[in-house]
Every structure is written in C-alpha cells, then in structure tokens.
Amino acid sequence: MPTTPALVSALRELGDRPAVVADGRAISGIGLLLGVSPPGGLPRALAQRVAAHAALPPSAARTAEQRLRHWAGVLGPPPIRHTVLHPATDLAVELALATLLAGGTVHCGDPRQDPEQQLVDLAASGTTHLSLPSTLLWSLSRRPDLADHDLGALRLVLHVGPEPRQDDVYAAVDALGAVLAHVRAPHSHAEAADRRLRTAADAADAIAWKHAIGVTAEQVQAFGTHLDHAVLSALLLTLQQSGVLTDPERGHTEAEILTAALVTPAQRPRVGRWLDALTRHGLITRHDDVHYGRPELTAAEVREAWRPAVEAWNDGLGPVAALDRVRRGALRLPRLITGEEAPRPAAAPIRWTAARGYLGAALGALVRGLAETHDGPQPLRILELGQDDADSTVTRALAARPRPGADHHQLPDGGRYDLVVATVTGHPDAVVPELVDQLAPGGQLLLLAPTGEQLDLLITGDAEARTDSPAFPAAAVRPAAPASPVPAAAIPVPVPAVPGFPAFPALPAERWRAALTAVGCPTVLALPEDGHPMGLLGQRLFAARMP
C-alpha cells in the first residue's frame, strides 16, 4: 500500500498551526496542502514546491526528501521558528521545507530590508534558527544597536557563502550568542570570484616575497622602537632649548610654549602635533591643557639615540640616504619652526621606503592577475586614484602584459568600475564607503592604507597637513609624486605626497577590515599577512570584493 510522503505528513501534523509566516500573514500546514500561496518570492516558491511534492509518487518523494532530512538533522529538535533571510534560491526553499519536515515554522524575511527592521522582526518572532547570506550576518552582528534587540531565543545560525574568516565567526558568535554553521554555496559566481581573488593575492605575495628576503620581524620592531625614540627625543630637545618643558613640576600652556620657542604661525600646527605625540608616548604629561616636561636632554643624548636606529636601518632595510634625510631634518627643526629656514618639500615616511618594494610588486601583480582572469563581456573598467602622472602603477602593470580588454581611468567619469586602486588616509568608516560607491556589483578594490604611526613625519612632513577630513577624493585619496624610472616588470608604487600618510596613530588593519566588511564586502584579504615583517612597517595592501 502506498505511503504518504513525510513532508505531507508533517504538514498535516501542523494542522491549523502556522507553517509559513510572510509579511505578517500566517499560512497553516493544511493551508499549504490546499494550495494557499503566500505573497512574495520565497513564500510563493515554497508553496509551489509543496504542491509539486504532494503530487510525487512515494518513491520519488522519498528521494526528494533525502536532502530535506539532512537539513532537518542540522536544524535539530523542535521548537523551531526559522527565519530565512534569503531570496528564492533552491537552497533557501530546501531549508524552509526541512523546517516544515521537522515540525517547525518558517518566517520568510527580506534580505533587502532595513537591518534595524530585520532585527526588530527577529526579536518579535522569537526566532530560534536563522538562515542568511554570510555578508548579511557579518553586517548584522556588528551593528552597534544589536544589544537593544532581544535575540535570546536564537540557537542556530546557518550562514551561506564562501569560506569565512575565523575572526568574523568569533565576532558573530560573541555578538549573537548562538551556534554558527557555515553552508558553502554550491558552484556560485561569488565563490568563483573569491577563488580568483585569493589566487591572485597568493601569486602577488609569492612575487613580492623577494623584497622581504633577509628582513626579520625582530629587526623591523627594533628599528621602529629606536627610530621613534630618536624622533621624540629630537622634538623634545628642540622645545627645551627655548627654556620650556625642562621641569616635571613646572607647567606651560601650548600658547606659552609656542611663544617661548618663537614658533611662526605657519609652523604652529606642526608643534601642536609634537606636543600630542610627546604626551601620547609619555615623554611629557598634560593636565588641564597644561604641559609638564622632564629633565633637560642634551644634544649628545639625542645624537646617541639615533645610533641604534641607524644600525638597524643599514642592515638591509633601506638606503642610507633615506634615514640621513630624517636626521638632518631633526637638526634643522629649531630654525624651521622660527622661520629662519624655509620648509623643505615634504617626504614620505622612512618605513614606506622599506615597504615600497614589497607593496609595489604585490600591487602590480594583483592588477595583472585580476586583469588576466577577467571574463566579462565588457572591457575591465579600472579606476586608479591617488596618481597624478601618466606613468602610473596600473599603467605599468597593464603594459607588462598588455590586456586589450582593460579600460583604464585616472579620474572618475560618473560610472562604476570593476577594479578600483587607491592610496588612502582618513578614517576607514568615512573613506571606505566612498570608494566602494565607485564599484560595480562584483567589483574589486585594492586599497593601500596606513596601519601604523609614522612619527618621522613630525620632522619631514607638511606642517599644514590635516588628518581629520574624510572628504573624497581630495583628502581620502592623495595625489602621488611622479614615479621613478624603473623597469616595467618591477612595477613600484609611486610614493604618495606626505599628506597621504597620517602623522597621527593610524588605525590598525583590523579597523580597515571591519570597515570593508561593514559595507558588504564578503571577502577582505591583506598583504602582507598578519605577522609578516613587512606588515610591521605601517602600510598594508587590502584586496576586497563586492557581492
């Protein structure tokens, strides 16, 4: 005697109880069997699949239910109130049917809905299970208002997408207090795009590796410690020579310090940043806008402070002349702040000199790799921001292996781009959305961003540089100096002008990753990887992809 399909039996068991809830309307189990079709894409697709399943012969129904039983096992025992925040994909329908098979209720959500309303609906429905794309999960779990919504009933979250970063998983588990299960989207376009991006990044790191030969993390850390100590000592000595900040018991306001040191109006922003840095690093103290110094330094002590920095630098980090420029600049500071000597052209930070070989090779290789794997019907549209010369990084990368299908722009034309390359500063939460707005769906972003403080800019940087404006592109993306003539295959990164490098404590790589994830980038890679010696030099190359 033929048996009744298990899904049909489950819907009969539900009876008049809600089986599917969509837009505030509940459809019972019996209603689904009778052909009642809820509104919306996923609810309608679900009702159609139920009708088709009920018409299957028993043997075919058992075969169709094998995958549903698998998902029902993943969902676990009731009670199950399963919110499905997916468009009407086959996987979303299967997850909903598996919920019904397990005796649960399906709440059909809208992944395009305002995130605040999504959280309100999750709390109101007492959702125990949640299925959604991985990118939406990362976005919801990072919302600052998440704690305002009662999600205490949530037990299991199924997120669908490419292989996640463990940091994203840990953050979501902490925020939601639920078990996370990752579901790989089978043969998706997004997965293929992620694979291409990761392959290109791996190849870029392999090509750039030779620029880090012989450099160790210990050497870079030692150099940075010695350099920062020498710079701060030079700044303090310059001010103490005016008779201020020489006594821990005697305080001075900033105005008094500027007056005593005869600082010109043009150089007051520079000296203001000196005081901030000296306070931040503990060489002086500040209480109620009054600065207190320390026993007076001698010129001999400051000269000695440079010695270990020079030794570490000359051990293969970079050319001798680069660090000498900073040392000579420190000697000119007393005449510079008083106007006796004209400012020299602003220079890039010394650590950038050590990192540019690696980052230049990596950036050029990434551009070439992404151009070579582009398979769209239209030419690859590339926007390169932060360059003011025709012989730019992207130009040389494309010329190394000509790609007739590449359409290269150095100024926005009002359209969207498949690839945006930018050197940036400013706050990630302000800069990143403006850059992502330039990307077409599925577009990729290559972002050179500061991740470490560059104190030597307090000596060699621009006195008028401001670091608090996120405007795009004038402040977010800075113009670059002309590139030096080098073989095209090397593809070095042109050194950006100093305003592109912040003279304040740069935000760490995690903040840039978080900002890129928050705007919907499902994949964010960084070169060099965490812990790499070149990553300790305060500049990272981020590669991200939009859905």
QUIWOUR-V804373 format. One record per pair of residues at least 12 apart in sequence whose ideal C-beta (glycine too) atoms are under 8 Angstrom apart, sorted by the first residue. I is the first residue (numbers start at 1). J is the second residue. If there is no record, write none. Layout:
{{I,J} {I,J}}
This chain:
{{2,57} {2,58} {3,58} {4,58} {5,53} {5,54} {5,56} {5,58} {5,61} {5,62} {5,65} {6,61} {6,62} {6,65} {6,69} {6,101} {7,50} {7,53} {7,54} {7,61} {7,65} {7,68} {7,97} {7,100} {7,101} {8,33} {8,53} {8,54} {8,61} {10,29} {10,100} {10,101} {10,102} {10,103} {11,29} {11,30} {11,32} {11,33} {11,50} {11,100} {12,29} {12,30} {12,33} {13,29} {13,103} {14,28} {14,29} {14,30} {14,100} {14,103} {15,28} {15,29} {15,30} {16,28} {16,29} {16,30} {17,29} {17,105} {18,105} {19,31} {19,32} {19,100} {19,105} {19,106} {20,32} {20,38} {20,43} {20,46} {20,47} {20,96} {20,100} {20,105} {20,106} {20,108} {21,105} {21,106} {21,107} {21,108} {21,125} {22,38} {22,39} {22,40} {22,42} {22,43} {22,107} {22,108} {23,38} {23,39} {23,40} {25,38} {25,39} {27,43} {27,47} {29,100} {32,46} {32,47} {32,50} {32,100} {33,50} {33,54} {35,47} {35,51} {38,108} {40,108} {40,110} {41,87} {41,88} {42,84} {42,86} {42,87} {42,88} {42,92} {42,93} {42,96} {42,108} {43,108} {44,88} {45,88} {45,92} {45,93} {46,93} {46,96} {46,97} {46,106} {46,108} {49,93} {49,97} {50,97} {50,100} {53,97} {65,101} {67,94} {67,98} {68,94} {68,97} {68,98} {68,101} {69,98} {69,101} {70,98} {71,94} {71,95} {71,98} {72,98} {72,99} {72,101} {72,102} {74,98} {74,156} {74,158} {74,181} {75,98} {75,99} {75,102} {75,104} {75,129} {75,156} {76,102} {76,155} {76,156} {77,102} {78,102} {78,103} {78,104} {79,104} {79,128} {80,99} {80,102} {80,103} {80,104} {80,105} {80,128} {80,129} {81,104} {81,105} {81,107} {81,125} {81,126} {81,127} {81,128} {81,129} {81,153} {82,95} {82,96} {82,99} {82,104} {82,105} {82,106} {82,107} {82,127} {82,128} {82,129} {82,130} {82,131} {83,107} {83,108} {83,109} {83,121} {83,122} {83,125} {83,127} {83,129} {83,130} {83,131} {84,96} {84,99} {84,106} {84,107} {84,108} {84,109} {84,131} {84,132} {85,109} {85,110} {85,111} {85,118} {85,130} {85,131} {85,132} {85,133} {85,136} {86,111} {86,131} {86,132} {86,133} {86,160} {87,111} {91,160} {91,183} {91,185} {91,186} {92,131} {95,131} {95,158} {96,108} {99,129} {104,129} {107,121} {107,125} {107,127} {109,121} {109,122} {109,132} {111,132} {111,133} {111,136} {115,139} {115,140} {115,143} {116,143} {116,145} {118,140} {119,140} {119,143} {119,145} {119,146} {119,149} {119,151} {120,149} {122,149} {122,151} {122,154} {123,149} {123,150} {123,151} {126,153} {127,151} {127,153} {127,154} {128,153} {128,154} {128,155} {128,156} {129,154} {129,155} {129,156} {129,157} {129,158} {130,154} {130,156} {130,157} {130,158} {130,178} {131,157} {131,158} {131,159} {131,160} {132,157} {132,158} {132,159} {132,160} {133,159} {133,160} {133,161} {133,522} {133,547} {134,159} {134,160} {134,161} {134,162} {134,164} {134,168} {134,182} {134,522} {135,161} {135,517} {135,520} {135,521} {135,522} {135,547} {137,157} {137,159} {137,172} {137,180} {138,168} {138,171} {138,172} {138,517} {138,518} {139,517} {139,518} {139,520} {141,171} {141,172} {141,175} {141,176} {142,171} {142,175} {142,514} {142,517} {142,518} {146,175} {146,176} {151,176} {151,177} {151,178} {152,177} {154,176} {154,177} {154,178} {155,178} {155,179} {156,178} {156,179} {156,181} {157,172} {157,176} {157,178} {157,179} {157,180} {157,181} {158,181} {158,183} {159,172} {159,180} {159,181} {159,182} {159,183} {160,183} {160,184} {160,185} {161,182} {161,183} {161,184} {161,185} {161,190} {161,522} {162,184} {162,185} {162,190} {162,191} {162,194} {162,522} {162,523} {163,182} {163,184} {163,194} {164,182} {165,524} {167,510} {167,513} {168,517} {169,182} {189,442} {190,442} {190,522} {190,547} {193,442} {193,545} {194,522} {194,523} {194,545} {196,370} {196,373} {197,370} {197,444} {197,523} {197,525} {197,543} {197,545} {198,523} {198,525} {199,369} {199,373} {200,365} {200,366} {200,369} {200,370} {200,373} {200,543} {201,366} {201,525} {201,527} {201,543} {203,365} {203,369} {204,361} {204,362} {204,363} {204,365} {204,366} {204,369} {204,527} {205,362} {205,527} {205,528} {205,529} {207,361} {207,362} {207,365} {208,357} {208,358} {208,359} {208,361} {208,362} {208,365} {208,527} {208,528} {210,361} {211,357} {211,358} {211,361} {211,534} {212,358} {212,528} {212,532} {212,533} {212,534} {214,316} {215,316} {215,317} {215,354} {215,533} {215,534} {216,533} {217,531} {217,532} {217,533} {217,536} {219,312} {219,315} {219,316} {219,317} {219,533} {220,317} {220,354} {220,533} {220,534} {220,536} {220,537} {221,536} {222,308} {222,312} {223,309} {223,312} {223,313} {223,317} {224,351} {224,452} {224,536} {226,305} {226,308} {226,309} {226,312} {227,309} {227,313} {227,350} {227,455} {227,456} {228,281} {228,453} {228,455} {229,305} {229,309} {230,302} {230,305} {230,306} {230,309} {230,330} {231,326} {231,330} {231,455} {231,456} {231,458} {231,459} {232,277} {232,278} {232,281} {232,283} {232,455} {233,283} {233,297} {233,301} {233,302} {233,305} {234,302} {234,305} {234,330} {234,333} {234,459} {235,274} {235,277} {235,278} {235,333} {235,458} {235,459} {236,278} {236,283} {236,284} {236,293} {236,294} {236,297} {237,297} {237,298} {237,299} {237,302} {238,261} {238,330} {238,333} {238,334} {238,337} {239,257} {239,261} {239,271} {239,274} {240,293} {240,296} {240,297} {241,334} {242,257} {242,260} {242,261} {242,262} {243,260} {244,256} {244,257} {244,260} {244,261} {244,293} {245,257} {245,284} {245,291} {245,292} {245,293} {245,294} {246,293} {246,294} {246,295} {246,296} {247,292} {247,293} {247,295} {248,285} {248,292} {248,293} {248,294} {248,295} {249,292} {250,292} {250,293} {251,287} {251,290} {251,291} {251,292} {252,290} {252,291} {252,292} {252,293} {253,289} {253,290} {253,291} {254,272} {254,275} {254,289} {254,291} {257,271} {257,275} {257,291} {258,271} {261,337} {261,338} {262,337} {262,338} {263,337} {263,338} {264,337} {264,338} {264,339} {266,339} {266,463} {266,464} {267,336} {267,337} {267,338} {267,339} {267,463} {269,463} {269,464} {269,465} {270,337} {270,458} {270,461} {270,463} {271,337} {273,458} {273,503} {273,504} {274,458} {275,291} {276,504} {277,455} {277,458} {279,291} {280,505} {302,330} {306,327} {309,323} {310,323} {310,327} {313,350} {317,354} {318,350} {318,353} {318,354} {319,353} {322,350} {322,353} {323,350} {325,347} {325,460} {326,350} {326,456} {326,459} {326,460} {329,344} {329,459} {329,460} {330,459} {332,344} {333,459} {343,463} {344,460} {346,460} {346,461} {346,462} {346,465} {346,497} {346,498} {346,499} {347,460} {347,461} {347,498} {348,495} {348,496} {348,497} {348,498} {348,501} {349,454} {349,456} {349,457} {349,460} {349,498} {349,501} {349,538} {350,454} {350,456} {351,452} {351,454} {351,456} {351,537} {351,538} {351,539} {352,454} {352,495} {352,501} {352,537} {352,538} {352,539} {354,534} {354,537} {355,534} {355,537} {355,538} {355,539} {356,492} {356,493} {356,495} {357,492} {358,528} {358,534} {359,448} {359,493} {359,527} {359,534} {359,539} {359,541} {360,393} {360,490} {360,491} {360,492} {360,493} {361,490} {361,491} {361,492} {362,527} {362,528} {362,541} {363,393} {363,397} {363,421} {363,446} {363,448} {363,491} {363,493} {363,541} {364,393} {364,396} {364,397} {364,400} {364,490} {364,491} {364,492} {365,397} {365,491} {366,446} {366,527} {366,541} {366,543} {367,382} {367,393} {367,394} {367,397} {367,398} {367,419} {367,421} {367,446} {368,397} {368,398} {368,400} {368,401} {370,419} {370,444} {371,397} {371,398} {371,401} {371,403} {371,405} {371,406} {371,419} {372,401} {372,403} {374,403} {374,405} {374,406} {374,418} {376,418} {379,404} {379,405} {379,406} {379,407} {380,403} {380,405} {380,406} {380,407} {380,418} {380,419} {381,407} {381,409} {381,415} {381,416} {381,417} {381,418} {381,419} {381,440} {382,394} {382,398} {382,406} {382,407} {382,408} {382,409} {382,417} {382,418} {382,419} {382,420} {382,421} {383,409} {383,410} {383,412} {383,417} {383,419} {383,420} {383,421} {383,438} {384,408} {384,409} {384,410} {384,420} {384,421} {384,422} {385,410} {385,420} {385,421} {385,422} {385,423} {385,435} {385,473} {385,477} {386,421} {386,422} {386,423} {386,424} {386,448} {386,477} {386,478} {386,479} {386,480} {386,496} {386,500} {387,410} {387,479} {387,480} {387,494} {388,479} {388,480} {388,481} {388,482} {389,480} {389,482} {389,483} {389,494} {391,482} {391,483} {392,410} {392,480} {392,483} {392,494} {393,421} {393,483} {393,491} {393,492} {393,493} {393,494} {394,408} {394,421} {395,408} {396,483} {396,488} {396,491} {397,491} {399,488} {400,488} {400,489} {400,491} {412,438} {412,473} {416,438} {416,439} {416,440} {416,443} {417,438} {417,439} {417,440} {417,443} {418,439} {418,440} {418,442} {418,443} {418,444} {419,443} {419,444} {419,445} {419,446} {420,435} {420,438} {420,439} {420,443} {420,444} {420,445} {420,446} {421,446} {422,435} {422,445} {422,446} {422,447} {422,448} {422,477} {423,448} {423,449} {423,477} {423,478} {423,480} {423,493} {423,496} {423,500} {424,447} {424,448} {424,449} {424,476} {424,477} {424,478} {424,500} {425,449} {425,450} {425,467} {425,475} {425,476} {425,478} {425,499} {425,500} {425,501} {425,502} {426,467} {426,469} {426,470} {426,475} {426,476} {427,470} {427,507} {428,449} {428,507} {428,511} {428,512} {428,514} {428,515} {428,516} {429,515} {429,518} {430,470} {430,476} {431,470} {431,472} {431,476} {431,477} {431,515} {432,447} {432,512} {432,515} {432,516} {432,518} {432,519} {433,519} {434,470} {434,472} {434,473} {434,476} {435,447} {435,472} {435,476} {435,477} {436,516} {436,519} {436,520} {436,521} {436,546} {439,546} {440,546} {441,546} {441,547} {442,545} {442,546} {442,547} {443,545} {443,546} {444,543} {444,544} {444,545} {444,546} {445,516} {445,521} {445,542} {445,543} {445,544} {445,545} {445,546} {446,541} {446,542} {446,543} {447,512} {447,516} {447,541} {447,542} {447,543} {447,544} {448,493} {448,539} {448,540} {448,541} {448,542} {449,512} {449,539} {449,540} {449,542} {450,501} {450,502} {450,506} {450,507} {450,538} {450,539} {451,506} {451,507} {451,508} {451,509} {451,512} {451,535} {451,538} {451,539} {451,540} {452,506} {452,508} {452,536} {452,537} {452,538} {452,539} {453,502} {453,504} {453,505} {453,506} {453,538} {454,501} {454,502} {454,503} {454,506} {454,538} {455,503} {457,498} {457,501} {457,502} {457,503} {458,503} {460,498} {461,498} {461,501} {461,503} {462,497} {462,498} {462,499} {465,498} {465,499} {465,503} {466,499} {467,502} {467,503} {467,504} {475,499} {477,500} {478,496} {478,497} {478,499} {478,500} {479,496} {479,497} {479,500} {480,494} {480,495} {480,496} {480,497} {480,500} {481,494} {481,495} {481,496} {481,497} {482,494} {506,538} {509,526} {509,530} {509,535} {509,540} {509,542} {512,526} {512,540} {512,542} {513,526} {513,542} {516,542} {516,544} {520,546} {520,547} {521,544} {521,545} {521,546} {522,545} {522,547} {523,544} {523,545} {524,542} {524,543} {524,544} {525,542} {525,543} {525,544} {526,540} {526,541} {526,542} {526,543} {527,540} {527,541} {527,542} {527,543} {528,540} {528,541}}
